[in-house]
Structure formats: C-alpha cells, structure tokens
Amino acid sequence: MKFDTIIIGGGLSGLICGIRLAEQGKKCAIITMGQSALHFFSGSFDLLGHADGKEVTSPLAVIPTLPAVHPYARMGIEAIKNQLKEVKPLLMRAGIKVHGAHETNHYRLTPIGVMKPTWLSLDDFTRFDNPTELPWKKIAVLNLAGFLDFHAQFIADGLTKLGAECTLAAFSLEELESIRRNPSEMRSSNIAKVFENEKTRAKLIEKIKAYTETSDCIVFPSVFGLFSPHAMEDFRAQIQKPLCLISAIPPSVSGIRTQLMLRQRFQELGGTYMLGDTVKEGVMEGDKVHHLLTHNHGDIKMQATTFVLSTGSFFSHGLVADPYSIFEPIFGLDVEGPCDDNRQKWYDEQLFNKQPYLAFGVSTDSNFKAKKDGLVIDNLYVSGSVLGGCDPLKESCGAGVSILTSLQIADEIVH
C-alpha cells in the first residue's frame, strides 16, 4: 500500500497533521490503536499557561524566553505566529467551534473548582476573563444521582472562595437507572449515549429548569453531546440561564466528540484511517524509512514518501521505560533526557513537583526530523508529545505543542 505520507498515531497531533496534508491534496494514512489523550480532554487547548513556575497571561511574550530545547523555541516565534492563524479556521472546517485568542489567555473552571489559564475552549465551556471574579452571585451546582466522577462539593468550595453562594443538588432520571445500578457503568460517555435521545434530553432540561428561578447560573457535568455538537446550543436556548459545563473524570465526552469530528474531517478529505492497528516495525533503507509493517496487515508493506511519528509519550506508549533506559519502540530513535540508567534522576519523589521524565522525548533536528544513532532520518518527522524539551503538565502547553508542531511539519512536507 502506497501513500504520500503515513502518520503513526491518531490523536490530536496525528489528526491535525493529516487534515492539513489532506487539505493540500496529499494522499495520507493514519495508523492508530484507537484511544488517545483526547479521551482525557478538559475541553480546552492550552498554548502556554505557566513558565518558570509563574502563570502566563500573554503566551507570545513569554515563548521567546523558553529554553532552546523547547519545541516552541525550535519552531521560532515567527513560525508560531504564522501557524496560530491557521488553527481556528482548521478546527472550524472540522465543525469544532472554539473561543479564545493566542494573544491573551482566558480562564476555565476545572473539575476541582479552580481557575486555569488556557488558549482555546470549546464553545460548550464557559470562558472567564478574570480568575478572581465571577459574573454570578447565586450558583446551583447540579449532579446526577450516582454519578461519582463529578465532585460537586469541590466545585462549590472553589466557587464559594470566589464569592458565590452555592446550592448543591442531585437528581435522577428513569432512563439512567439501568446504568446507575452499576457504578462502573455510570461513566460520562455512557451517560452521554443515553442523552443522545431527544426525549431524554428534554426530561433533563426540565429537571435543570427547576433550579433556575433561585440561581443566576447552573453548573453541570459535561455528560451530553457525545455525537451531537449542537446539543449545548439546544440546552442554553431552553434553559435561558447561564449553563457552565465542567469536565468530569475521564473518559471525556467533549474529547471523544472532538476526536470523532477530526477523524471525520480527515476521512472526508480522502484520508485513510486504520483504526485498531499498530506498527510493529519500521524498515530502513539508508537514511530513509522505506516501509512499515503493522500487526493487522501482516507482510503487506506500508510505503510512503514521508512518515510522521505522532505516537504520544509514555501514556500511549510512544515512549517506553524499562529498568535501565527509556526508548522509542518502533524505530529505536535517539531519546533526549535520560543521561544514564539512574532512575532516581528521572523523577522527583514529590508528586506535584516538576517531573524530569515528562521532558524526555525523541531527538530531532531543527525541522523535527528524527535522529537515530546521531544521524538524521531524512523522511521521518516527529510531532506532538513524543518530542522532548517541555513539560506539558507544568507548562500547560501540551495541546499547543501537538497542534503547532504538526502544522509546521505538514507545511515542511508540502513545500
């Protein structure tokens, strides 16, 4: 099987790269196991939320000060500015509506009731411009009876600290009884499937309406709109009070929907999406990748002019650790970060401190071409969180690195 470009990994980075290439007329394939970090999506894409332990208000002012190993530093500020202009239109063409701006971060309310700076948020979620002030005084924090993945009390405590008067309540619906009997089934994605039924959504809206007379705003878990991107618009139109959705513990309804919409856009453009497959070997000829072999396709060679590695970090096995080393499992690429086999240097015993291993990643040249044994592989690019040089958790930059490096690589391939 032959393509212009084969992308390994179908998460945010791989899908963005594939869409950009397909929009430019390239014949692309994505090979993916299935789930990705989007299933843990908070509802927002971060660009740069923190640097040197301080909160970032204006990402573009801080990016030029980042270390040279950071993916943003390798891209350069002008390239970043150019690619940032392309992000919203690309998402919009996939049907994904977002609000926010790269010039200034806004804030979103997290599942533990604190404000977090971010770049772009789905239209489902409420944007806050001031992290210390709320536009409402009386807030009803509502939950579904038996739904343990939404911590209403944490959220109410956080909102109370911001000056709000909170009311907590939980209610049940007959349609949820079959999954409520088993706590392991009472998950956000399963609940959202129930609410795909319009009549059931109407019942939910009536339940929520009962709390609108005594409240300025309703806070509710993000448990609807799994396949219906316009569900939130219907809710807001009928409730006629501000509805502030908050992501629950994963799986993320908004994240699953986002991945499905990006996948649909890629396939509508003619892309081949190989779901449930994994690459077992990358075969080299000289300084280039010649073909891939996958588990599902046996000895059928997957050939392309260029390849993109978007396999993610440790979570999705883009990087693997054993007792002595950290390695990239498909090609055996060079990994930046672990200088020796002393594992105590890989992590900090204090869980909430900066963890060194999160900055480990595949070594590349300035154009994000992979290195193996110190030599550049001419037709293999690396994008997203499998790159080293940044801490996506402490810096709140994971989505931005995934999106921007993918766009940059796609442009590099096209031109």
C-alpha positions as CSV (number, residue, x, y, z in Angstrom):
1,M,0.0,0.0,0.0
2,K,1.4,3.4,-1.0
3,F,0.7,6.9,0.2
4,D,2.3,10.3,0.1
5,T,2.5,10.4,3.9
6,I,1.8,7.8,6.6
7,I,1.2,9.2,10.1
8,I,1.7,6.9,13.1
9,G,-0.8,7.9,15.8
10,G,-4.3,9.2,15.6
11,G,-4.5,11.6,18.5
12,L,-4.7,15.4,18.3
13,S,-1.2,15.7,16.7
14,G,-1.7,13.0,14.1
15,L,-5.2,14.1,13.1
16,I,-4.2,17.8,12.8
17,C,-1.2,16.8,10.6
18,G,-3.3,14.5,8.5
19,I,-6.0,17.1,7.9
20,R,-3.5,19.8,7.0
21,L,-1.8,17.5,4.5
22,A,-5.1,16.2,3.1
23,E,-6.3,19.7,2.6
24,Q,-3.2,20.3,0.5
25,G,-4.0,17.3,-1.7
26,K,-1.7,14.7,-0.2
27,K,-2.7,11.1,0.0
28,C,-2.4,10.3,3.7
29,A,-3.0,7.4,6.0
30,I,-3.2,7.4,9.8
31,I,-2.4,4.2,11.7
32,T,-3.8,4.3,15.2
33,M,-4.6,2.0,18.1
34,G,-7.8,4.0,18.9
35,Q,-7.9,5.9,22.1
36,S,-5.7,8.9,22.6
37,A,-5.1,11.6,25.2
38,L,-8.2,13.4,23.7
39,H,-10.2,10.9,25.8
40,F,-8.8,12.8,28.8
41,F,-9.6,16.2,27.2
42,S,-10.6,19.0,29.6
43,G,-12.5,21.0,26.9
44,S,-9.7,23.4,26.3
45,F,-6.5,23.6,24.3
46,D,-3.5,25.1,26.2
47,L,-0.8,27.1,24.4
48,L,1.4,28.1,27.4
49,G,-0.1,28.5,30.8
50,H,2.9,28.6,33.0
51,A,6.7,29.2,32.7
52,D,9.3,29.2,35.5
53,G,6.5,28.4,37.9
54,K,4.6,31.6,37.1
55,E,1.3,32.0,35.4
56,V,1.4,33.2,31.8
57,T,-1.0,35.9,30.7
58,S,0.4,36.6,27.2
59,P,2.0,33.5,25.7
60,L,3.6,35.2,22.7
61,A,5.5,37.5,25.1
62,V,7.0,34.5,27.0
63,I,7.6,32.0,24.2
64,P,10.8,33.7,23.1
65,T,12.3,33.2,26.6
66,L,11.8,29.4,26.6
67,P,14.9,27.1,26.6
68,A,16.4,26.3,23.2
69,V,15.3,22.6,23.6
70,H,11.6,23.5,23.9
71,P,9.6,22.6,20.7
72,Y,8.4,26.2,20.6
73,A,11.9,27.5,20.6
74,R,12.9,25.1,17.8
75,M,10.0,26.4,15.7
76,G,10.8,30.1,16.3
77,I,8.3,32.8,17.2
78,E,7.6,33.9,13.7
79,A,6.7,30.4,12.6
80,I,4.5,30.0,15.7
81,K,2.6,33.3,14.9
82,N,2.0,32.1,11.3
83,Q,0.7,28.7,12.4
84,L,-1.5,30.2,15.1
85,K,-3.5,32.0,12.5
86,E,-4.4,28.6,10.9
87,V,-5.7,26.8,14.0
88,K,-9.2,28.2,14.4
89,P,-10.1,28.0,10.7
90,L,-8.9,24.4,10.6
91,L,-10.9,23.4,13.6
92,M,-13.9,25.3,12.2
93,R,-13.7,23.4,8.9
94,A,-14.0,20.2,11.0
95,G,-17.1,21.6,12.7
96,I,-15.3,22.3,16.0
97,K,-16.3,25.7,17.4
98,V,-13.8,27.3,19.9
99,H,-13.4,30.7,21.6
100,G,-10.2,32.3,22.8
101,A,-7.2,34.1,21.4
102,H,-3.5,33.3,21.3
103,E,-2.6,36.9,22.3
104,T,-4.1,36.6,25.8
105,N,-5.0,33.5,27.8
106,H,-8.5,33.2,29.2
107,Y,-9.6,31.0,32.2
108,R,-11.7,27.9,32.6
109,L,-13.2,26.3,35.7
110,T,-11.5,23.0,36.4
111,P,-13.1,19.8,37.9
112,I,-11.7,20.8,41.3
113,G,-13.2,24.3,41.3
114,V,-10.1,26.4,40.5
115,M,-9.4,28.7,37.5
116,K,-6.8,27.6,35.0
117,P,-5.3,29.7,32.2
118,T,-5.9,28.4,28.7
119,W,-5.8,29.3,25.0
120,L,-8.9,27.9,23.2
121,S,-12.0,26.4,24.7
122,L,-14.8,24.6,23.0
123,D,-18.0,26.6,22.8
124,D,-19.6,24.2,25.3
125,F,-17.4,25.6,28.0
126,T,-17.6,29.0,29.8
127,R,-14.8,31.5,29.3
128,F,-13.7,33.6,32.2
129,D,-11.5,36.7,31.6
130,N,-10.8,37.3,35.3
131,P,-9.8,34.4,37.5
132,T,-10.8,36.1,40.8
133,E,-14.3,37.3,39.9
134,L,-17.5,35.6,38.8
135,P,-20.3,37.1,36.8
136,W,-22.9,35.4,39.0
137,K,-23.7,35.5,42.8
138,K,-26.0,32.5,43.2
139,I,-25.0,29.3,41.6
140,A,-26.7,25.9,41.6
141,V,-24.1,23.0,41.3
142,L,-26.1,20.1,40.0
143,N,-25.2,16.4,39.5
144,L,-26.9,13.2,38.5
145,A,-27.6,10.8,41.4
146,G,-25.0,8.1,41.5
147,F,-22.5,9.8,39.2
148,L,-19.3,9.7,41.2
149,D,-17.0,11.2,38.6
150,F,-18.2,14.7,39.2
151,H,-17.1,16.2,42.5
152,A,-19.8,18.9,43.1
153,Q,-18.5,19.7,46.6
154,F,-15.0,20.6,45.4
155,I,-16.5,22.8,42.7
156,A,-18.9,24.5,45.2
157,D,-16.0,25.1,47.6
158,G,-13.9,26.7,44.8
159,L,-16.8,28.9,43.7
160,T,-17.6,29.9,47.3
161,K,-14.0,31.2,47.7
162,L,-14.7,33.4,44.6
163,G,-17.6,35.0,46.4
164,A,-20.6,32.9,45.1
165,E,-23.4,31.5,47.1
166,C,-23.7,27.8,46.1
167,T,-26.6,25.3,46.2
168,L,-25.8,21.6,45.7
169,A,-28.4,19.2,44.4
170,A,-28.6,15.8,42.6
171,F,-31.4,14.3,40.8
172,S,-32.2,11.1,38.9
173,L,-33.8,10.1,35.6
174,E,-35.6,6.8,34.9
175,E,-33.6,6.4,31.7
176,L,-30.4,6.2,33.7
177,E,-31.5,3.5,36.1
178,S,-30.1,0.6,34.0
179,I,-26.5,2.0,34.2
180,R,-26.8,3.6,37.7
181,R,-27.1,0.2,39.3
182,N,-23.5,-0.5,38.4
183,P,-21.1,2.3,39.4
184,S,-18.5,1.1,36.8
185,E,-21.1,1.8,34.1
186,M,-22.1,5.2,35.4
187,R,-19.4,7.0,33.4
188,S,-19.7,10.2,31.4
189,S,-19.5,8.6,28.0
190,N,-22.2,6.0,28.9
191,I,-24.5,8.8,30.3
192,A,-23.9,10.8,27.2
193,K,-25.1,7.9,25.0
194,V,-28.4,7.9,26.9
195,F,-28.8,11.7,26.4
196,E,-28.4,11.3,22.6
197,N,-32.2,10.6,22.7
198,E,-34.0,13.9,22.3
199,K,-36.9,12.9,24.6
200,T,-34.4,12.0,27.4
201,R,-32.6,15.3,26.9
202,A,-35.9,17.1,27.2
203,K,-36.5,15.5,30.5
204,L,-33.0,16.5,31.7
205,I,-33.7,20.1,30.6
206,E,-36.9,20.1,32.7
207,K,-35.0,18.8,35.7
208,I,-32.4,21.6,35.4
209,K,-35.1,24.3,34.8
210,A,-36.4,23.6,38.3
211,Y,-33.3,25.3,39.8
212,T,-33.1,28.3,37.5
213,E,-35.6,30.5,39.4
214,T,-33.3,30.8,42.5
215,S,-30.0,30.8,40.7
216,D,-28.0,33.1,38.4
217,C,-26.2,30.2,36.8
218,I,-26.3,26.4,36.6
219,V,-23.1,24.3,36.9
220,F,-23.4,20.8,35.5
221,P,-21.1,18.0,34.4
222,S,-20.2,17.6,30.7
223,V,-22.3,14.5,30.0
224,F,-24.1,15.2,26.8
225,G,-23.2,16.0,23.2
226,L,-21.2,12.8,22.5
227,F,-22.2,12.7,18.9
228,S,-24.3,16.0,18.7
229,P,-22.1,19.1,18.6
230,H,-25.2,21.3,18.7
231,A,-26.6,19.8,21.9
232,M,-25.2,22.6,24.0
233,E,-26.9,25.2,21.9
234,D,-30.3,23.5,22.5
235,F,-29.7,23.4,26.2
236,R,-28.8,27.0,26.5
237,A,-31.7,28.1,24.4
238,Q,-34.2,26.3,26.5
239,I,-32.8,26.8,30.0
240,Q,-32.3,30.6,29.4
241,K,-29.9,30.9,32.2
242,P,-26.1,30.6,32.0
243,L,-25.1,27.0,31.9
244,C,-21.5,26.3,32.9
245,L,-20.3,22.8,32.0
246,I,-17.3,21.2,33.7
247,S,-15.5,18.1,32.5
248,A,-15.8,15.1,34.8
249,I,-13.2,12.4,35.4
250,P,-12.3,10.8,32.0
251,P,-13.5,9.5,29.6
252,S,-14.2,13.0,28.3
253,V,-17.4,13.4,26.3
254,S,-16.1,16.6,24.6
255,G,-12.8,14.9,23.9
256,I,-14.3,11.8,22.3
257,R,-16.5,14.1,20.2
258,T,-13.6,16.2,19.2
259,Q,-11.6,13.2,18.1
260,L,-14.6,11.8,16.1
261,M,-15.1,15.2,14.3
262,L,-11.4,15.5,13.4
263,R,-11.4,11.9,12.2
264,Q,-14.5,12.5,10.1
265,R,-12.9,15.6,8.6
266,F,-9.7,13.7,7.7
267,Q,-11.7,10.9,6.1
268,E,-14.0,13.3,4.2
269,L,-10.8,14.8,2.6
270,G,-9.9,11.3,1.4
271,G,-7.6,10.2,4.2
272,T,-7.3,6.5,5.2
273,Y,-7.8,5.9,8.9
274,M,-6.5,2.5,10.0
275,L,-8.3,2.1,13.4
276,G,-7.2,-0.6,15.8
277,D,-3.8,-1.2,14.1
278,T,-0.3,-0.8,15.4
279,V,3.1,-0.5,13.7
280,K,5.4,-3.5,14.7
281,E,8.4,-2.5,12.6
282,G,9.8,0.4,10.6
283,V,12.1,-0.8,7.9
284,M,15.0,1.5,6.9
285,E,17.0,1.8,3.6
286,G,20.0,4.1,4.1
287,D,18.9,7.3,5.8
288,K,15.2,6.9,5.0
289,V,12.3,4.8,6.1
290,H,11.3,2.5,3.3
291,H,8.1,0.9,4.7
292,L,6.2,0.0,7.8
293,L,4.8,-3.4,8.8
294,T,1.7,-3.4,11.0
295,H,0.0,-6.1,13.1
296,N,-3.2,-6.1,11.2
297,H,-1.7,-6.1,7.7
298,G,0.9,-8.8,8.2
299,D,3.6,-8.8,5.5
300,I,1.8,-6.1,3.4
301,K,4.3,-3.2,3.2
302,M,3.0,0.3,4.1
303,Q,5.1,2.6,1.9
304,A,5.2,6.4,1.7
305,T,7.4,9.3,0.6
306,T,7.3,10.7,4.1
307,F,6.4,9.4,7.6
308,V,5.3,11.3,10.7
309,L,5.7,9.8,14.2
310,S,2.8,11.2,16.4
311,T,2.6,8.3,18.9
312,G,2.5,10.4,22.1
313,S,4.5,10.0,25.2
314,F,4.5,7.3,27.9
315,F,0.7,7.3,28.3
316,S,0.2,6.0,24.7
317,H,3.5,4.0,24.6
318,G,5.2,6.4,22.2
319,L,8.0,6.2,24.7
320,V,8.7,3.1,26.9
321,A,10.7,2.8,30.1
322,D,12.4,-0.3,31.3
323,P,14.6,-0.6,34.5
324,Y,17.7,0.7,32.6
325,S,16.6,3.0,29.8
326,I,13.8,5.0,28.0
327,F,13.4,4.2,24.4
328,E,11.2,4.8,21.3
329,P,9.8,1.3,20.4
330,I,9.2,1.4,16.7
331,F,12.4,2.7,15.1
332,G,14.7,2.8,18.1
333,L,15.2,6.5,17.7
334,D,17.5,8.6,19.9
335,V,15.8,9.9,23.1
336,E,16.7,13.1,24.7
337,G,16.7,13.3,28.5
338,P,17.9,10.2,30.3
339,C,21.7,10.6,30.5
340,D,22.2,7.4,32.4
341,D,20.4,4.4,33.9
342,N,20.0,6.1,37.3
343,R,16.2,6.1,37.5
344,Q,16.2,8.4,40.6
345,K,17.2,11.2,38.2
346,W,14.2,10.6,36.1
347,Y,11.6,11.7,38.6
348,D,11.0,13.8,41.8
349,E,9.7,11.9,44.8
350,Q,7.4,14.9,45.5
351,L,4.4,14.1,43.2
352,F,3.4,17.7,42.5
353,N,7.0,18.9,41.7
354,K,8.3,19.1,38.2
355,Q,9.0,15.6,36.9
356,P,12.1,15.3,34.7
357,Y,10.8,12.3,32.7
358,L,7.9,14.4,31.3
359,A,10.5,16.4,29.3
360,F,12.1,13.3,27.8
361,G,11.4,12.7,24.1
362,V,12.7,11.8,20.7
363,S,15.7,13.7,19.4
364,T,15.2,15.7,16.2
365,D,16.9,18.3,14.1
366,S,15.6,21.9,13.8
367,N,13.0,20.7,11.2
368,F,11.7,18.0,13.5
369,K,13.3,15.2,11.5
370,A,14.0,12.2,13.7
371,K,17.5,11.1,14.7
372,K,18.9,7.6,15.1
373,D,22.4,7.0,16.3
374,G,23.0,10.7,15.9
375,L,22.1,10.7,12.2
376,V,19.0,12.4,10.7
377,I,16.4,10.2,9.1
378,D,15.5,12.3,6.1
379,N,11.9,11.3,5.6
380,L,10.7,10.7,9.2
381,Y,9.2,13.7,11.1
382,V,8.3,13.8,14.8
383,S,5.3,15.8,16.2
384,G,3.5,16.3,19.4
385,S,4.2,14.9,22.9
386,V,6.7,12.3,21.8
387,L,9.0,15.3,21.3
388,G,11.2,16.2,24.2
389,G,12.1,19.5,25.7
390,C,9.0,20.6,27.5
391,D,6.8,19.6,30.5
392,P,3.2,19.7,29.1
393,L,1.7,19.4,32.6
394,K,3.7,22.1,34.5
395,E,3.8,24.4,31.5
396,S,0.2,23.8,30.3
397,C,1.4,23.6,26.7
398,G,0.6,20.0,25.6
399,A,-2.1,20.8,23.1
400,G,-0.3,23.8,21.7
401,V,2.9,21.7,21.0
402,S,0.8,18.9,19.4
403,I,-1.1,21.3,17.1
404,L,1.7,23.7,16.1
405,T,4.4,21.2,15.5
406,S,2.0,19.1,13.4
407,L,1.1,22.1,11.3
408,Q,4.7,23.1,10.9
409,I,5.7,19.6,9.8
410,A,2.8,19.4,7.3
411,D,4.0,22.7,5.7
412,E,7.5,21.3,5.6
413,I,6.3,18.2,3.8
414,V,4.2,20.1,1.3
415,H,6.9,22.6,0.4
